[in-house]
Amino acid sequence: MAIITSGTSTPVSDNRTAPSGLLQEIRMFWRQFFVAAFDPYRPELHYMRGPGPACRAKATLSSSSH
């Protein structure tokens, strides 16, 4: 999950014309929105769903010896 925050940055001391504050805020919002909306990480794919094959193999070996 991504958190979108808004902050101000110091203007660059350059001869380029800096975009207005509102335009810069809108641009930053959309940039962060697209990063958050199209994030390929899906944590539900990484959760464990139960014992794996090693645990099952160990359980079958111990139950067959009894």
N, CA, C and O atoms as a CHARMM CRD file, in Angstrom:
* protein
*
  264
    1    1 MET  N      0.84400  -1.16000   0.00000 PROA 1      0.00000
    2    1 MET  CA     0.00000   0.00000   0.00000 PROA 1      0.00000
    3    1 MET  C      0.88900   1.22300   0.00000 PROA 1      0.00000
    4    1 MET  O      1.91900   1.25500   0.67400 PROA 1      0.00000
    5    2 ALA  N      0.50200   2.19800  -0.73400 PROA 2      0.00000
    6    2 ALA  CA     1.30600   3.41500  -0.84800 PROA 2      0.00000
    7    2 ALA  C      0.60900   4.55800  -0.13200 PROA 2      0.00000
    8    2 ALA  O     -0.61800   4.62400  -0.07300 PROA 2      0.00000
    9    3 ILE  N      1.41000   5.44600   0.40400 PROA 3      0.00000
   10    3 ILE  CA     0.89200   6.63900   1.06500 PROA 3      0.00000
   11    3 ILE  C      1.30600   7.83800   0.23800 PROA 3      0.00000
   12    3 ILE  O      2.48300   8.02200  -0.07300 PROA 3      0.00000
   13    4 ILE  N      0.33000   8.64400  -0.11200 PROA 4      0.00000
   14    4 ILE  CA     0.59600   9.83300  -0.90500 PROA 4      0.00000
   15    4 ILE  C      0.62600  11.02700   0.03600 PROA 4      0.00000
   16    4 ILE  O     -0.33900  11.29700   0.75000 PROA 4      0.00000
   17    5 THR  N      1.73700  11.73100   0.02600 PROA 5      0.00000
   18    5 THR  CA     1.86700  12.91700   0.85400 PROA 5      0.00000
   19    5 THR  C      2.14700  14.11300  -0.02900 PROA 5      0.00000
   20    5 THR  O      2.60200  13.97800  -1.16500 PROA 5      0.00000
   21    6 SER  N      1.87400  15.26000   0.50100 PROA 6      0.00000
   22    6 SER  CA     2.11800  16.48900  -0.23100 PROA 6      0.00000
   23    6 SER  C      3.11000  17.32700   0.55400 PROA 6      0.00000
   24    6 SER  O      3.01400  17.44000   1.77600 PROA 6      0.00000
   25    7 GLY  N      4.04100  17.89900  -0.14000 PROA 7      0.00000
   26    7 GLY  CA     5.04000  18.72100   0.52500 PROA 7      0.00000
   27    7 GLY  C      5.51400  19.80400  -0.41000 PROA 7      0.00000
   28    7 GLY  O      5.24900  19.77400  -1.61200 PROA 7      0.00000
   29    8 THR  N      6.20700  20.74300   0.14800 PROA 8      0.00000
   30    8 THR  CA     6.74100  21.81000  -0.68700 PROA 8      0.00000
   31    8 THR  C      8.22200  21.57900  -0.87900 PROA 8      0.00000
   32    8 THR  O      8.89200  21.02800  -0.00500 PROA 8      0.00000
   33    9 SER  N      8.72000  21.98800  -1.99500 PROA 9      0.00000
   34    9 SER  CA    10.13900  21.85900  -2.26200 PROA 9      0.00000
   35    9 SER  C     10.72200  23.23900  -2.50500 PROA 9      0.00000
   36    9 SER  O     10.01100  24.17600  -2.87000 PROA 9      0.00000
   37   10 THR  N     12.01600  23.34700  -2.30000 PROA 10     0.00000
   38   10 THR  CA    12.66400  24.63800  -2.51200 PROA 10     0.00000
   39   10 THR  C     12.85800  24.86200  -4.00500 PROA 10     0.00000
   40   10 THR  O     13.18300  23.92500  -4.73300 PROA 10     0.00000
   41   11 PRO  N     12.66700  26.06700  -4.46000 PROA 11     0.00000
   42   11 PRO  CA    12.83600  26.32000  -5.89100 PROA 11     0.00000
   43   11 PRO  C     14.29300  26.18200  -6.30900 PROA 11     0.00000
   44   11 PRO  O     15.20700  26.47500  -5.53800 PROA 11     0.00000
   45   12 VAL  N     14.48900  25.74000  -7.51900 PROA 12     0.00000
   46   12 VAL  CA    15.83200  25.55800  -8.05300 PROA 12     0.00000
   47   12 VAL  C     16.36100  26.91900  -8.48600 PROA 12     0.00000
   48   12 VAL  O     15.67900  27.66300  -9.19100 PROA 12     0.00000
   49   13 SER  N     17.56700  27.23700  -8.06400 PROA 13     0.00000
   50   13 SER  CA    18.14400  28.52300  -8.45200 PROA 13     0.00000
   51   13 SER  C     18.79400  28.36600  -9.82500 PROA 13     0.00000
   52   13 SER  O     20.01500  28.27200  -9.95000 PROA 13     0.00000
   53   14 ASP  N     17.96200  28.34200 -10.82400 PROA 14     0.00000
   54   14 ASP  CA    18.39900  28.12200 -12.18900 PROA 14     0.00000
   55   14 ASP  C     17.69800  29.16100 -13.06300 PROA 14     0.00000
   56   14 ASP  O     16.76500  29.82400 -12.61200 PROA 14     0.00000
   57   15 ASN  N     18.13600  29.29900 -14.28100 PROA 15     0.00000
   58   15 ASN  CA    17.50300  30.25800 -15.18100 PROA 15     0.00000
   59   15 ASN  C     16.23900  29.70000 -15.82900 PROA 15     0.00000
   60   15 ASN  O     15.54100  30.41700 -16.54600 PROA 15     0.00000
   61   16 ARG  N     15.94100  28.42600 -15.58200 PROA 16     0.00000
   62   16 ARG  CA    14.72100  27.84900 -16.13000 PROA 16     0.00000
   63   16 ARG  C     13.51800  28.42700 -15.39900 PROA 16     0.00000
   64   16 ARG  O     13.61000  28.81500 -14.23500 PROA 16     0.00000
   65   17 THR  N     12.40800  28.47700 -16.08700 PROA 17     0.00000
   66   17 THR  CA    11.18900  28.95500 -15.43400 PROA 17     0.00000
   67   17 THR  C     10.55800  27.79400 -14.69600 PROA 17     0.00000
   68   17 THR  O     10.27100  26.75700 -15.29300 PROA 17     0.00000
   69   18 ALA  N     10.34300  27.95900 -13.42200 PROA 18     0.00000
   70   18 ALA  CA     9.74000  26.91900 -12.61000 PROA 18     0.00000
   71   18 ALA  C      8.22200  26.95400 -12.80000 PROA 18     0.00000
   72   18 ALA  O      7.64300  28.03200 -12.93100 PROA 18     0.00000
   73   19 PRO  N      7.56600  25.77500 -12.81700 PROA 19     0.00000
   74   19 PRO  CA     6.11600  25.76400 -12.94300 PROA 19     0.00000
   75   19 PRO  C      5.47100  26.36500 -11.70200 PROA 19     0.00000
   76   19 PRO  O      6.06200  26.38200 -10.62200 PROA 19     0.00000
   77   20 SER  N      4.26600  26.84900 -11.87500 PROA 20     0.00000
   78   20 SER  CA     3.57600  27.46200 -10.74000 PROA 20     0.00000
   79   20 SER  C      3.33300  26.42200  -9.65400 PROA 20     0.00000
   80   20 SER  O      3.37700  25.22100  -9.92400 PROA 20     0.00000
   81   21 GLY  N      3.08300  26.86400  -8.44700 PROA 21     0.00000
   82   21 GLY  CA     2.88100  25.96700  -7.31800 PROA 21     0.00000
   83   21 GLY  C      1.72300  25.01900  -7.54000 PROA 21     0.00000
   84   21 GLY  O      1.82400  23.83200  -7.23200 PROA 21     0.00000
   85   22 LEU  N      0.61700  25.53100  -8.07600 PROA 22     0.00000
   86   22 LEU  CA    -0.55500  24.68500  -8.29800 PROA 22     0.00000
   87   22 LEU  C     -0.26400  23.64000  -9.36800 PROA 22     0.00000
   88   22 LEU  O     -0.61000  22.47000  -9.19900 PROA 22     0.00000
   89   23 LEU  N      0.35900  24.04300 -10.45200 PROA 23     0.00000
   90   23 LEU  CA     0.68600  23.10800 -11.51900 PROA 23     0.00000
   91   23 LEU  C      1.65200  22.03500 -11.01200 PROA 23     0.00000
   92   23 LEU  O      1.51400  20.86200 -11.35900 PROA 23     0.00000
   93   24 GLN  N      2.60600  22.42600 -10.21100 PROA 24     0.00000
   94   24 GLN  CA     3.56500  21.46800  -9.65700 PROA 24     0.00000
   95   24 GLN  C      2.86800  20.49300  -8.71400 PROA 24     0.00000
   96   24 GLN  O      3.17500  19.30100  -8.72900 PROA 24     0.00000
   97   25 GLU  N      1.93400  20.97800  -7.89500 PROA 25     0.00000
   98   25 GLU  CA     1.19200  20.10400  -6.98200 PROA 25     0.00000
   99   25 GLU  C      0.35400  19.09700  -7.76100 PROA 25     0.00000
  100   25 GLU  O      0.29800  17.92100  -7.40100 PROA 25     0.00000
  101   26 ILE  N     -0.29600  19.55800  -8.82700 PROA 26     0.00000
  102   26 ILE  CA    -1.11700  18.65300  -9.64300 PROA 26     0.00000
  103   26 ILE  C     -0.23400  17.60000 -10.30300 PROA 26     0.00000
  104   26 ILE  O     -0.57800  16.41800 -10.32500 PROA 26     0.00000
  105   27 ARG  N      0.89000  18.02700 -10.83300 PROA 27     0.00000
  106   27 ARG  CA     1.81100  17.10100 -11.48200 PROA 27     0.00000
  107   27 ARG  C      2.32500  16.05700 -10.49100 PROA 27     0.00000
  108   27 ARG  O      2.38500  14.87200 -10.82100 PROA 27     0.00000
  109   28 MET  N      2.69100  16.47700  -9.29500 PROA 28     0.00000
  110   28 MET  CA     3.18300  15.53800  -8.28200 PROA 28     0.00000
  111   28 MET  C      2.08300  14.57000  -7.84000 PROA 28     0.00000
  112   28 MET  O      2.34900  13.39000  -7.61500 PROA 28     0.00000
  113   29 PHE  N      0.84000  15.07100  -7.71600 PROA 29     0.00000
  114   29 PHE  CA    -0.26900  14.20300  -7.33100 PROA 29     0.00000
  115   29 PHE  C     -0.45900  13.09200  -8.35700 PROA 29     0.00000
  116   29 PHE  O     -0.56000  11.92100  -7.99200 PROA 29     0.00000
  117   30 TRP  N     -0.50800  13.45300  -9.63900 PROA 30     0.00000
  118   30 TRP  CA    -0.73300  12.44900 -10.67600 PROA 30     0.00000
  119   30 TRP  C      0.43800  11.48200 -10.78200 PROA 30     0.00000
  120   30 TRP  O      0.23100  10.29500 -11.03300 PROA 30     0.00000
  121   31 ARG  N      1.64100  11.95400 -10.59900 PROA 31     0.00000
  122   31 ARG  CA     2.80600  11.06400 -10.63500 PROA 31     0.00000
  123   31 ARG  C      2.71500  10.03500  -9.51200 PROA 31     0.00000
  124   31 ARG  O      2.92100   8.84400  -9.74000 PROA 31     0.00000
  125   32 GLN  N      2.40600  10.49300  -8.30400 PROA 32     0.00000
  126   32 GLN  CA     2.28900   9.58400  -7.17000 PROA 32     0.00000
  127   32 GLN  C      1.07300   8.67200  -7.31600 PROA 32     0.00000
  128   32 GLN  O      1.10500   7.51300  -6.90300 PROA 32     0.00000
  129   33 PHE  N     -0.00100   9.20300  -7.90700 PROA 33     0.00000
  130   33 PHE  CA    -1.19200   8.39000  -8.12900 PROA 33     0.00000
  131   33 PHE  C     -0.88800   7.21900  -9.05500 PROA 33     0.00000
  132   33 PHE  O     -1.27000   6.08600  -8.76100 PROA 33     0.00000
  133   34 PHE  N     -0.20600   7.47600 -10.16700 PROA 34     0.00000
  134   34 PHE  CA     0.10300   6.40700 -11.09900 PROA 34     0.00000
  135   34 PHE  C      1.08000   5.40100 -10.50900 PROA 34     0.00000
  136   34 PHE  O      0.97600   4.20600 -10.78400 PROA 34     0.00000
  137   35 VAL  N      2.01400   5.86300  -9.71200 PROA 35     0.00000
  138   35 VAL  CA     2.94200   4.94000  -9.05900 PROA 35     0.00000
  139   35 VAL  C      2.17000   4.02300  -8.11300 PROA 35     0.00000
  140   35 VAL  O      2.42700   2.82000  -8.07100 PROA 35     0.00000
  141   36 ALA  N      1.22900   4.58100  -7.35700 PROA 36     0.00000
  142   36 ALA  CA     0.45700   3.77900  -6.40600 PROA 36     0.00000
  143   36 ALA  C     -0.56800   2.89100  -7.11000 PROA 36     0.00000
  144   36 ALA  O     -0.77800   1.75100  -6.69600 PROA 36     0.00000
  145   37 ALA  N     -1.20500   3.39000  -8.16200 PROA 37     0.00000
  146   37 ALA  CA    -2.26200   2.64300  -8.83000 PROA 37     0.00000
  147   37 ALA  C     -1.72000   1.47100  -9.64000 PROA 37     0.00000
  148   37 ALA  O     -2.38100   0.43800  -9.74900 PROA 37     0.00000
  149   38 PHE  N     -0.54100   1.61500 -10.20000 PROA 38     0.00000
  150   38 PHE  CA    -0.00300   0.56600 -11.05300 PROA 38     0.00000
  151   38 PHE  C      1.20400  -0.11900 -10.42700 PROA 38     0.00000
  152   38 PHE  O      2.11000  -0.56900 -11.12900 PROA 38     0.00000
  153   39 ASP  N      1.20600  -0.19400  -9.10400 PROA 39     0.00000
  154   39 ASP  CA     2.26500  -0.87400  -8.37100 PROA 39     0.00000
  155   39 ASP  C      2.10600  -2.38300  -8.58500 PROA 39     0.00000
  156   39 ASP  O      1.04700  -2.93000  -8.27800 PROA 39     0.00000
  157   40 PRO  N      3.13100  -3.06700  -9.10300 PROA 40     0.00000
  158   40 PRO  CA     2.98100  -4.48900  -9.39700 PROA 40     0.00000
  159   40 PRO  C      3.03300  -5.38900  -8.15700 PROA 40     0.00000
  160   40 PRO  O      2.72800  -6.57700  -8.26500 PROA 40     0.00000
  161   41 TYR  N      3.40300  -4.87300  -7.00800 PROA 41     0.00000
  162   41 TYR  CA     3.51600  -5.69000  -5.79900 PROA 41     0.00000
  163   41 TYR  C      2.12700  -6.02800  -5.26900 PROA 41     0.00000
  164   41 TYR  O      1.32300  -5.13600  -5.00000 PROA 41     0.00000
  165   42 ARG  N      1.85500  -7.31400  -5.12300 PROA 42     0.00000
  166   42 ARG  CA     0.57800  -7.77200  -4.57400 PROA 42     0.00000
  167   42 ARG  C      0.87700  -8.65000  -3.37000 PROA 42     0.00000
  168   42 ARG  O      1.22900  -9.81800  -3.53600 PROA 42     0.00000
  169   43 PRO  N      0.74400  -8.11200  -2.15900 PROA 43     0.00000
  170   43 PRO  CA     1.16500  -8.86800  -0.96900 PROA 43     0.00000
  171   43 PRO  C      0.36600 -10.14100  -0.75400 PROA 43     0.00000
  172   43 PRO  O      0.87700 -11.07000  -0.12800 PROA 43     0.00000
  173   44 GLU  N     -0.86500 -10.22700  -1.24400 PROA 44     0.00000
  174   44 GLU  CA    -1.64100 -11.43900  -1.01600 PROA 44     0.00000
  175   44 GLU  C     -1.02300 -12.65300  -1.71900 PROA 44     0.00000
  176   44 GLU  O     -1.33200 -13.78900  -1.36000 PROA 44     0.00000
  177   45 LEU  N     -0.16400 -12.43300  -2.70300 PROA 45     0.00000
  178   45 LEU  CA     0.50200 -13.54000  -3.38000 PROA 45     0.00000
  179   45 LEU  C      1.66500 -14.09600  -2.56800 PROA 45     0.00000
  180   45 LEU  O      2.15700 -15.18500  -2.86400 PROA 45     0.00000
  181   46 HSD  N      2.11100 -13.36800  -1.55200 PROA 46     0.00000
  182   46 HSD  CA     3.27000 -13.77800  -0.77500 PROA 46     0.00000
  183   46 HSD  C      2.91800 -14.36100   0.59000 PROA 46     0.00000
  184   46 HSD  O      3.81000 -14.78500   1.32500 PROA 46     0.00000
  185   47 TYR  N      1.63500 -14.38700   0.93900 PROA 47     0.00000
  186   47 TYR  CA     1.25100 -14.93900   2.22900 PROA 47     0.00000
  187   47 TYR  C      1.33800 -16.45100   2.17800 PROA 47     0.00000
  188   47 TYR  O      1.06700 -17.06700   1.14600 PROA 47     0.00000
  189   48 MET  N      1.71900 -17.04600   3.30200 PROA 48     0.00000
  190   48 MET  CA     1.76700 -18.50400   3.36400 PROA 48     0.00000
  191   48 MET  C      0.35200 -19.04000   3.45800 PROA 48     0.00000
  192   48 MET  O     -0.49700 -18.46000   4.13500 PROA 48     0.00000
  193   49 ARG  N      0.10400 -20.13100   2.78600 PROA 49     0.00000
  194   49 ARG  CA    -1.24000 -20.70000   2.74800 PROA 49     0.00000
  195   49 ARG  C     -1.32400 -22.01200   3.52500 PROA 49     0.00000
  196   49 ARG  O     -2.33600 -22.70800   3.43800 PROA 49     0.00000
  197   50 GLY  N     -0.32500 -22.35200   4.25300 PROA 50     0.00000
  198   50 GLY  CA    -0.35300 -23.57800   5.03600 PROA 50     0.00000
  199   50 GLY  C      0.98400 -24.29000   4.94900 PROA 50     0.00000
  200   50 GLY  O      1.94200 -23.76800   4.38000 PROA 50     0.00000
  201   51 PRO  N      1.04000 -25.48600   5.51500 PROA 51     0.00000
  202   51 PRO  CA     2.29600 -26.22500   5.50200 PROA 51     0.00000
  203   51 PRO  C      2.70000 -26.60300   4.08000 PROA 51     0.00000
  204   51 PRO  O      1.85500 -26.91800   3.24200 PROA 51     0.00000
  205   52 GLY  N      3.96700 -26.56800   3.83100 PROA 52     0.00000
  206   52 GLY  CA     4.48900 -26.88500   2.50900 PROA 52     0.00000
  207   52 GLY  C      4.79200 -28.36000   2.34300 PROA 52     0.00000
  208   52 GLY  O      4.47800 -29.16200   3.22400 PROA 52     0.00000
  209   53 PRO  N      5.39600 -28.72700   1.22500 PROA 53     0.00000
  210   53 PRO  CA     5.66200 -30.13800   0.94500 PROA 53     0.00000
  211   53 PRO  C      6.65700 -30.78400   1.91100 PROA 53     0.00000
  212   53 PRO  O      6.55500 -31.98200   2.17400 PROA 53     0.00000
  213   54 ALA  N      7.60000 -30.03500   2.43800 PROA 54     0.00000
  214   54 ALA  CA     8.55900 -30.61200   3.38100 PROA 54     0.00000
  215   54 ALA  C      7.86000 -31.03000   4.67400 PROA 54     0.00000
  216   54 ALA  O      8.18000 -32.06900   5.25100 PROA 54     0.00000
  217   55 CYS  N      6.92600 -30.23400   5.11300 PROA 55     0.00000
  218   55 CYS  CA     6.18700 -30.56100   6.33900 PROA 55     0.00000
  219   55 CYS  C      5.31900 -31.80000   6.11500 PROA 55     0.00000
  220   55 CYS  O      5.23000 -32.66300   6.98900 PROA 55     0.00000
  221   56 ARG  N      4.67900 -31.89000   4.94900 PROA 56     0.00000
  222   56 ARG  CA     3.85100 -33.06200   4.64100 PROA 56     0.00000
  223   56 ARG  C      4.70400 -34.32600   4.53800 PROA 56     0.00000
  224   56 ARG  O      4.29700 -35.38800   5.00900 PROA 56     0.00000
  225   57 ALA  N      5.88000 -34.21800   3.92700 PROA 57     0.00000
  226   57 ALA  CA     6.76300 -35.37900   3.80800 PROA 57     0.00000
  227   57 ALA  C      7.23900 -35.84200   5.18400 PROA 57     0.00000
  228   57 ALA  O      7.32100 -37.04300   5.44000 PROA 57     0.00000
  229   58 LYS  N      7.54300 -34.92100   6.04300 PROA 58     0.00000
  230   58 LYS  CA     7.97100 -35.24600   7.40100 PROA 58     0.00000
  231   58 LYS  C      6.84300 -35.91300   8.17100 PROA 58     0.00000
  232   58 LYS  O      7.07600 -36.86800   8.91200 PROA 58     0.00000
  233   59 ALA  N      5.60700 -35.41000   7.99800 PROA 59     0.00000
  234   59 ALA  CA     4.46400 -35.98600   8.69600 PROA 59     0.00000
  235   59 ALA  C      4.15400 -37.39300   8.19900 PROA 59     0.00000
  236   59 ALA  O      3.79100 -38.25700   8.99700 PROA 59     0.00000
  237   60 THR  N      4.28800 -37.63700   6.91100 PROA 60     0.00000
  238   60 THR  CA     4.00600 -38.98700   6.40200 PROA 60     0.00000
  239   60 THR  C      5.08300 -39.98500   6.84300 PROA 60     0.00000
  240   60 THR  O      4.77700 -41.15500   7.07200 PROA 60     0.00000
  241   61 LEU  N      6.34100 -39.53600   6.96300 PROA 61     0.00000
  242   61 LEU  CA     7.39800 -40.41900   7.44800 PROA 61     0.00000
  243   61 LEU  C      7.18300 -40.78600   8.90500 PROA 61     0.00000
  244   61 LEU  O      7.37000 -41.94300   9.28000 PROA 61     0.00000
  245   62 SER  N      6.79600 -39.83400   9.72700 PROA 62     0.00000
  246   62 SER  CA     6.60600 -40.12000  11.15500 PROA 62     0.00000
  247   62 SER  C      5.33500 -40.93900  11.40000 PROA 62     0.00000
  248   62 SER  O      5.30100 -41.74900  12.32600 PROA 62     0.00000
  249   63 SER  N      4.29800 -40.74700  10.59500 PROA 63     0.00000
  250   63 SER  CA     3.06300 -41.50100  10.79500 PROA 63     0.00000
  251   63 SER  C      3.19400 -42.92300  10.26200 PROA 63     0.00000
  252   63 SER  O      2.52800 -43.82000  10.77900 PROA 63     0.00000
  253   64 SER  N      4.02300 -43.16700   9.24900 PROA 64     0.00000
  254   64 SER  CA     4.18200 -44.52100   8.71700 PROA 64     0.00000
  255   64 SER  C      5.05800 -45.38900   9.62300 PROA 64     0.00000
  256   64 SER  O      4.95000 -46.61400   9.57700 PROA 64     0.00000
  257   65 SER  N      5.90900 -44.79400  10.43200 PROA 65     0.00000
  258   65 SER  CA     6.77900 -45.56300  11.32100 PROA 65     0.00000
  259   65 SER  C      6.05400 -46.00100  12.58900 PROA 65     0.00000
  260   65 SER  O      6.54500 -46.88600  13.29000 PROA 65     0.00000
  261   66 HSD  N      4.89200 -45.40500  12.90900 PROA 66     0.00000
  262   66 HSD  CA     4.14700 -45.78500  14.11800 PROA 66     0.00000
  263   66 HSD  C      3.30700 -46.92600  13.85600 PROA 66     0.00000
  264   66 HSD  O      2.60300 -47.39300  14.75200 PROA 66     0.00000
